[in-house]
Amino acid sequence: MSTYQTQKSCELCLVMIAGQSGAGKSTVLNVFEDLGYYCVDGLPAGLAGQLLTLSDEMKLDQYAGVALGLDVRQSDFALQWEQFVERMDQAGMRPKLVFLEARDAVLIRRYATTRRPHPLEAQGMGLDQAIFRERVMLEGLRKHADLVVDTSDFSIHDLRRVFQEKWPLNQEIGEGMRIHLISFGFKYGVPLEADLVFDLRFLPNPYFDPDLRPLSGLDESIARYVLGDDPGKDFIGRFEDFLRYLLPLYAVEGRYRLTMALGCTGGRHRSVAVSQAVLTSLTAAGFSVTIEHRHLNLG
């Protein structure tokens, strides 16, 4: 069983990402993907408009927006870009252009680290020449950018914070941060992907009631048994308050995905009931939440 809720604006937000090779375009696209955007990399400008005409068929309205990583290596890129902008104007859309760059020495070091060739090196240029040539090619596009970011001194976390602070994508607290809840049973093992693990084996256990044992935490009677009275009632109130305090701190740090594992002995009763209650609470608080009951049926 999975439940997912995401918040989106009624108007599709379109962000175009371009810049120098090695400046971090793929990383920035990952950030937008974490924010709930539909992302495509390496897209020629001439195809961007065609993609948007398929928005209804592709159900793009279920995303927070669309982020497109542009391939600027075509010889007629400038013409394609002008035609794309004109087409967007006619459609009443104003795409935002993000341009990424970095100092030459930094780009050289990054290519040396990854051992991948610069795209223009295939034309017989050395790395220094390829970087210089590409910078000249992109001068015109850079002038049209809504935001220019020099990534020379940024870690991935710094880059995320830049877009969080300077690019008005998500204003609501926690929006864009994805929370994945996993209920599990300790007897089957703790989920290895969990960032936070909570042991719920101190809560009242319905397993010892013959009438409740066949049920699961998805049943209302189990939720009442576990959380209807203390200590469960007091715990869930304090726990939800704690999460509403904690999770925005992760968002401020630039974290956009967090996995929380909540465990009981068999993963069928207590962990499921608490996970469902947390799902309801965090969704109401504006977070994007998915849930997985990993060991629900193993018992």
C-alpha positions as CSV (number, residue, x, y, z in Angstrom):
1,M,0.0,0.0,0.0
2,S,1.3,3.4,-0.9
3,T,-0.1,6.8,-0.3
4,Y,1.4,9.9,-1.9
5,Q,0.5,13.5,-1.7
6,T,2.2,16.4,-3.5
7,Q,1.4,20.0,-3.6
8,K,1.5,21.9,-6.9
9,S,0.5,25.2,-8.3
10,C,-2.4,25.5,-10.8
11,E,-0.1,27.0,-13.4
12,L,2.7,24.9,-14.9
13,C,6.1,26.3,-13.9
14,L,8.7,25.8,-16.7
15,V,12.4,26.1,-15.9
16,M,15.2,25.8,-18.6
17,I,18.6,24.9,-17.3
18,A,21.7,25.6,-19.5
19,G,25.3,26.6,-19.1
20,Q,28.8,25.3,-19.4
21,S,29.5,21.6,-19.5
22,G,30.8,20.5,-16.1
23,A,29.1,23.4,-14.3
24,G,26.5,21.2,-12.6
25,K,23.5,20.9,-14.8
26,S,22.8,17.3,-13.9
27,T,23.1,18.1,-10.2
28,V,20.6,21.0,-10.5
29,L,18.2,18.8,-12.4
30,N,18.4,16.3,-9.5
31,V,17.5,19.2,-7.2
32,F,14.4,20.1,-9.3
33,E,13.4,16.4,-9.4
34,D,13.6,16.3,-5.6
35,L,11.3,19.3,-5.6
36,G,8.7,17.4,-7.6
37,Y,9.5,18.6,-11.1
38,Y,9.3,16.5,-14.2
39,C,12.8,16.6,-15.5
40,V,14.4,15.9,-19.0
41,D,18.1,16.4,-19.7
42,G,19.8,16.9,-23.1
43,L,16.8,18.2,-24.8
44,P,17.3,20.3,-28.0
45,A,15.5,23.6,-27.8
46,G,13.5,22.7,-30.9
47,L,11.9,19.8,-29.1
48,A,11.1,21.6,-25.8
49,G,8.0,23.3,-27.2
50,Q,6.8,19.9,-28.7
51,L,7.2,18.4,-25.3
52,L,4.9,21.0,-23.7
53,T,2.2,20.4,-26.3
54,L,1.9,16.9,-25.0
55,S,1.5,18.1,-21.4
56,D,-2.1,16.8,-21.2
57,E,-1.2,13.4,-22.5
58,M,1.8,13.2,-20.2
59,K,-0.2,14.4,-17.2
60,L,2.4,17.0,-16.4
61,D,-0.1,18.8,-14.2
62,Q,0.6,16.3,-11.5
63,Y,4.1,17.7,-11.1
64,A,5.2,20.9,-9.4
65,G,6.6,22.0,-12.8
66,V,8.9,21.0,-15.7
67,A,12.6,21.4,-15.7
68,L,14.5,21.0,-18.9
69,G,18.2,20.6,-19.3
70,L,19.1,22.1,-22.7
71,D,21.6,20.6,-25.1
72,V,23.4,23.7,-26.5
73,R,25.7,21.8,-28.9
74,Q,23.6,22.1,-32.0
75,S,25.0,24.5,-34.6
76,D,21.6,26.1,-34.9
77,F,20.9,26.3,-31.2
78,A,20.5,30.1,-31.2
79,L,17.9,29.9,-33.9
80,Q,16.1,27.1,-32.1
81,W,16.1,29.0,-28.8
82,E,14.6,32.1,-30.5
83,Q,11.9,30.1,-32.1
84,F,11.1,28.4,-28.8
85,V,10.9,31.7,-26.9
86,E,8.5,33.0,-29.6
87,R,6.4,29.9,-29.3
88,M,6.2,30.2,-25.6
89,D,5.2,33.9,-25.8
90,Q,2.4,33.0,-28.2
91,A,1.2,30.4,-25.7
92,G,1.3,32.9,-22.9
93,M,4.1,31.1,-21.0
94,R,7.3,32.7,-19.6
95,P,9.9,30.0,-19.0
96,K,12.7,30.8,-16.5
97,L,16.2,30.3,-17.7
98,V,18.9,29.2,-15.3
99,F,22.5,29.5,-16.5
100,L,25.3,27.6,-14.7
101,E,29.0,28.4,-15.0
102,A,32.3,27.9,-13.3
103,R,35.9,29.1,-13.4
104,D,38.1,27.4,-16.1
105,A,40.4,25.9,-13.5
106,V,37.5,24.3,-11.6
107,L,36.0,22.9,-14.8
108,I,39.4,21.4,-15.7
109,R,39.7,19.8,-12.3
110,R,36.2,18.4,-12.5
111,Y,36.9,16.8,-15.9
112,A,40.2,15.4,-14.6
113,T,38.3,13.9,-11.6
114,T,35.5,12.3,-13.7
115,R,37.9,11.4,-16.6
116,R,35.1,12.2,-19.0
117,P,35.8,14.2,-22.2
118,H,34.3,17.6,-22.7
119,P,31.6,17.5,-25.4
120,L,33.6,19.8,-27.8
121,E,36.8,17.7,-27.4
122,A,35.3,15.4,-30.0
123,Q,35.9,18.2,-32.5
124,G,39.7,17.9,-32.1
125,M,40.1,20.5,-29.4
126,G,42.1,20.2,-26.2
127,L,40.2,20.7,-22.9
128,D,41.4,24.3,-22.5
129,Q,40.3,25.2,-26.0
130,A,36.9,23.3,-25.6
131,I,36.1,25.2,-22.4
132,F,37.0,28.6,-24.0
133,R,35.1,27.8,-27.2
134,E,31.9,26.8,-25.3
135,R,32.0,29.9,-23.1
136,V,32.1,32.1,-26.2
137,M,29.2,30.1,-27.8
138,L,27.1,30.6,-24.7
139,E,27.6,34.3,-24.2
140,G,24.3,35.2,-26.0
141,L,22.3,32.7,-24.0
142,R,23.8,33.9,-20.7
143,K,22.6,37.4,-21.3
144,H,19.0,36.1,-21.4
145,A,19.2,34.2,-18.1
146,D,16.9,34.9,-15.2
147,L,19.5,33.5,-12.8
148,V,23.2,33.0,-13.3
149,V,24.9,30.7,-10.8
150,D,28.7,30.3,-10.5
151,T,29.1,26.8,-9.0
152,S,32.9,27.0,-8.7
153,D,32.9,26.9,-4.9
154,F,29.7,25.0,-4.2
155,S,29.1,21.6,-2.8
156,I,25.9,19.8,-3.8
157,H,24.4,21.0,-0.5
158,D,25.5,24.6,-1.2
159,L,23.9,24.4,-4.6
160,R,20.6,23.2,-3.2
161,R,20.5,26.0,-0.7
162,V,21.2,28.6,-3.5
163,F,18.1,27.4,-5.3
164,Q,16.1,27.2,-2.1
165,E,17.0,30.8,-1.2
166,K,17.2,32.5,-4.6
167,W,14.7,30.6,-6.8
168,P,11.1,31.0,-5.7
169,L,10.0,27.4,-6.2
170,N,8.4,26.4,-2.9
171,Q,7.3,28.8,-0.2
172,E,5.3,26.6,2.1
173,I,7.3,25.0,5.0
174,G,8.4,21.5,4.1
175,E,6.9,21.6,0.6
176,G,9.2,19.9,-1.9
177,M,10.7,17.7,0.9
178,R,9.8,14.1,0.3
179,I,9.2,11.9,3.4
180,H,9.1,8.1,2.9
181,L,7.6,6.2,5.9
182,I,8.4,2.5,6.3
183,S,6.7,0.3,8.8
184,F,8.6,-2.9,9.5
185,G,9.2,-5.8,11.9
186,F,12.4,-6.0,13.8
187,K,12.3,-9.8,13.5
188,Y,12.7,-9.4,9.8
189,G,15.4,-6.8,9.9
190,V,15.7,-3.0,9.9
191,P,15.4,-1.3,6.4
192,L,18.9,-0.4,5.3
193,E,17.8,2.8,3.5
194,A,16.4,4.4,6.6
195,D,17.8,7.7,7.7
196,L,15.8,7.6,11.0
197,V,14.7,4.5,12.9
198,F,12.1,4.5,15.7
199,D,11.5,1.5,18.0
200,L,7.8,1.2,18.9
201,R,7.9,-2.0,20.9
202,F,7.0,-0.1,24.1
203,L,3.5,0.4,22.9
204,P,0.5,-1.9,23.8
205,N,0.7,-5.0,21.6
206,P,-2.6,-6.2,20.0
207,Y,-0.9,-9.5,19.2
208,F,-1.7,-10.9,22.6
209,D,-5.4,-10.3,22.1
210,P,-6.8,-13.3,20.2
211,D,-9.6,-11.2,18.7
212,L,-7.2,-8.5,17.4
213,R,-4.3,-10.7,16.3
214,P,-5.6,-11.4,12.8
215,L,-6.2,-7.7,12.2
216,S,-3.5,-5.1,11.2
217,G,-2.6,-1.5,12.0
218,L,-4.8,-0.5,9.0
219,D,-7.9,-1.5,11.0
220,E,-9.5,1.2,13.2
221,S,-9.8,-1.2,16.2
222,I,-6.0,-1.7,16.1
223,A,-5.3,2.0,15.9
224,R,-7.6,2.6,18.9
225,Y,-5.9,-0.2,20.9
226,V,-2.4,1.2,20.2
227,L,-3.0,4.9,20.3
228,G,-6.4,5.5,21.9
229,D,-5.1,5.5,25.5
230,D,-1.8,6.3,27.2
231,P,1.0,5.6,26.7
232,G,0.1,5.5,23.0
233,K,-2.1,8.6,23.0
234,D,0.5,10.7,24.8
235,F,3.3,9.3,22.6
236,I,1.7,10.0,19.2
237,G,1.0,13.6,20.2
238,R,4.5,14.2,21.3
239,F,6.0,12.3,18.3
240,E,4.0,14.3,15.8
241,D,5.0,17.6,17.4
242,F,8.6,16.4,17.4
243,L,8.5,15.6,13.6
244,R,6.8,18.9,12.7
245,Y,9.7,20.6,14.6
246,L,12.5,18.4,13.2
247,L,11.7,18.0,9.5
248,P,11.7,21.7,8.6
249,L,15.3,21.8,10.0
250,Y,16.3,19.2,7.5
251,A,14.6,21.2,4.7
252,V,16.5,24.3,5.7
253,E,19.7,22.3,5.5
254,G,18.9,21.5,1.9
255,R,17.6,18.0,2.4
256,Y,14.7,17.0,0.1
257,R,14.3,13.3,0.8
258,L,14.1,11.6,4.2
259,T,13.3,7.9,5.0
260,M,11.9,7.1,8.4
261,A,11.5,3.5,9.5
262,L,9.1,2.7,12.4
263,G,9.3,-0.8,13.8
264,C,7.6,-3.2,16.1
265,T,8.2,-6.9,16.6
266,G,6.4,-8.3,13.5
267,G,5.6,-5.1,11.5
268,R,1.9,-5.8,11.4
269,H,0.1,-3.9,14.2
270,R,1.9,-1.1,16.2
271,S,4.3,0.1,13.5
272,V,1.5,0.2,10.9
273,A,-0.9,2.1,13.1
274,V,1.7,4.7,14.1
275,S,2.9,5.1,10.5
276,Q,-0.6,5.7,9.3
277,A,-1.1,8.3,12.0
278,V,2.2,10.0,11.0
279,L,1.2,10.0,7.4
280,T,-2.1,11.8,8.1
281,S,-0.3,14.4,10.4
282,L,2.5,15.2,8.0
283,T,0.3,15.4,5.0
284,A,-1.9,17.9,6.8
285,A,1.2,19.9,7.6
286,G,2.1,20.2,3.9
287,F,4.7,17.6,3.4
288,S,4.9,15.2,0.5
289,V,4.7,11.7,2.0
290,T,4.8,8.2,0.8
291,I,4.2,5.1,2.9
292,E,5.3,1.5,2.7
293,H,4.2,-1.3,5.0
294,R,7.1,-3.6,4.3
295,H,6.4,-6.6,6.6
296,L,2.6,-6.3,7.0
297,N,1.8,-9.6,5.4
298,L,4.8,-11.7,6.5
299,G,3.3,-12.6,9.8
